[in-house]
Amino acid sequence: MKSLKKLIAAAGAGVILASTLAANVTAMESYDPYSYDRWGDAVASQVGYTAEKFVDGQSIKGLTDYVSSMEGFEAGKADWKDKMGLKEPADLYLVEDTGFLYKENSEKNPGIYMFIADKGNDRIIVTDLDFNMVKYFDKFTYNGEELTLKKPEGVFVDKYTGYIYVCDTENSRVLKTDIDGNVDYIFEKPTSEVYSQDLTYNPRKVAVDKAGNVYVVVKSVTKGAVMYDIHGDFLGFYGANRVEATSEIIMNAFWNTIATEEQRARSTKTTPIGFSNFDIDDDGFIYTVTESTEVKTDTVKKLNPRGTNILSSITAGEVTFGDISPAYYSIYTKESTLTDIDIGPNGELNILDFAHGRIFQYDKLANLMFVLGGTGEQLGTFRSVSAIESYDNMLYVLDSRKNSITVFRRTAFGEIVTEATNLYNAGYYEESEEPWRNVIKYDGNYRRAYIGIGNALLNKEEYKEAMKYFKISISRNRYNKAYEGYRDQILQKYFTPAIIIILVIIVAWTVLKKLNQKGIITFPWQRRRGA
């Protein structure tokens, strides 16, 4: 009997152990990290970030207590259950507190705070990076009137002034409020001839530059972001995407040149596709992403104050953002739909792919660094990604269907790649060589490391060795440059001795020829002829 009890106890312990192991396995990334080679083929890679934790609404400390203390709270009622967590969260914004958040509490130290646009619950929640709730916005005050939100899809905080901008989407307005919920200004549909009054005004995302200019992405507008000055006056549209010159568009343009006015009126109008989201860096550059798969040339842009895309000059149009499909089996095209962009502390471009739940991280020169994430239920995968933010070595990704935030931390491999990339992009090629060599120790498929080492060797005029690394990375232009340097080295090394030898031969031949003419010496072939 005792032995039977021991057997049952052991079996129970085994089940518990197996459950624990299963839980630990589930907590690990279920996707295979990869990168791309020179030919656009996906190759296995080391993971640059690892999913650290999964945070749903119930995990936000203090939220459930706050909701349960609200007037009219009814435990178990569906609406109140939703408010205990997140519901269709649409946007995420991280900001450093410069004294505006805790201006009345000197005991609180400035920190980093997370603003969540909880669309399905008509509110904005503010937490710290440990997911302690610090603010809750569901009501605002404007000129003595109480305002509420309806399906807010965007939030932005101006770190220079402390004002919070909320896209109150289904109320057709953007609220500019202080931290106490006092609305300073309401941005509404522009009353201008430039803005067609037939268009709805349903703001989705908002950003503000240092000068206080406000940029709003509106669902129905394809001409770019709706732009206001610091006083709320409508300035026009900013950063419109181009109309791509497809064969159909070219043909339509041709026929319109010879068509009658009546025929032109009936013809299909060509309009650009509006971008879906944006971010602004500390230098005032605005980065945009376009979700539509119909756009090929303007999927990601870096706009200067004039609205000119300067990223295209950096990449020369050679970068594909998102997943790449090799040309020789394009039937398996994996179209990415880019839904959000975040600019990291070193100028990294963190781009969110809605179609596949992936995060693509590029350096500031648009070189691919890491690919992570995917679709699924496990930690590190998503159902419906909606927003991404970064701070230091962390990434925060919002999922509107899982109603959660996934926190990623940079790995040791990711740290080495980031160090090498930052040194390289700053022009410290030789200093970046050792970190790049460490990258190869981790991941022999990491093409960028071979280019980095090659450029370091090129900078040190070690051309022959540089050629080897450029050959491995299949970097033809760099290989040709190294080859030219190597050729010049060979010529410089042997040119002088070769010239001296040639001169010695010429002088010796001249002397011997003169001696021969005087009969002092006879050449061997002359002796054979005489014989």
Sequence and secondary structure as in RCSB ss.txt:
>XXXX:A:sequence
MKSLKKLIAAAGAGVILASTLAANVTAMESYDPYSYDRWGDAVASQVGYTAEKFVDGQSIKGLTDYVSSMEGFEA
GKADWKDKMGLKEPADLYLVEDTGFLYKENSEKNPGIYMFIADKGNDRIIVTDLDFNMVKYFDKFTYNGEELTLK
KPEGVFVDKYTGYIYVCDTENSRVLKTDIDGNVDYIFEKPTSEVYSQDLTYNPRKVAVDKAGNVYVVVKSVTKGA
VMYDIHGDFLGFYGANRVEATSEIIMNAFWNTIATEEQRARSTKTTPIGFSNFDIDDDGFIYTVTESTEVKTDTV
KKLNPRGTNILSSITAGEVTFGDISPAYYSIYTKESTLTDIDIGPNGELNILDFAHGRIFQYDKLANLMFVLGGT
GEQLGTFRSVSAIESYDNMLYVLDSRKNSITVFRRTAFGEIVTEATNLYNAGYYEESEEPWRNVIKYDGNYRRAY
IGIGNALLNKEEYKEAMKYFKISISRNRYNKAYEGYRDQILQKYFTPAIIIILVIIVAWTVLKKLNQKGIITFPW
QRRRGA
>XXXX:A:secstr
 HHHHHHHHHHHHHHHHHHHHHHHHHTS  S  EEE TTS EEE   SEEEEEEEEGGGSBTHHHHHHTSTT  T
T HHHHHHTS  S  EEEEEE  SSTTTT TTS   EEEEEEEGGGTEEEEEETT BEEEEESEEEETTEEEE S
S  EEEE TTT  EEEEEGGGTEEEEE TTSBEEEEE    SSSS TTS   EEEEEE TT  EEEEETT  SSE
EEE TTS EEEEE        HHHHHHHHHHHHS HHHHHHS         EEEE TTS EEEE   TT SS SE
EEE TT  B HHHHHTT    S    GGGGGG     EEEEEE TTS EEEEETTTTEEEEE TT  EEEEEE B
SSSTT BSSEEEEEEETTEEEEEETTTTEEEEEEE HHHHHHHHHHHHHHTT HHHHHHHHHHHHHH TT HHHH
HHHHHHHHHTT HHHHHHHHHHTT HHHHHHHHHHHHHHHHHHHHHHHHHHHHHHHHHHHHHHHHHHTTS   HH
HHHHH 
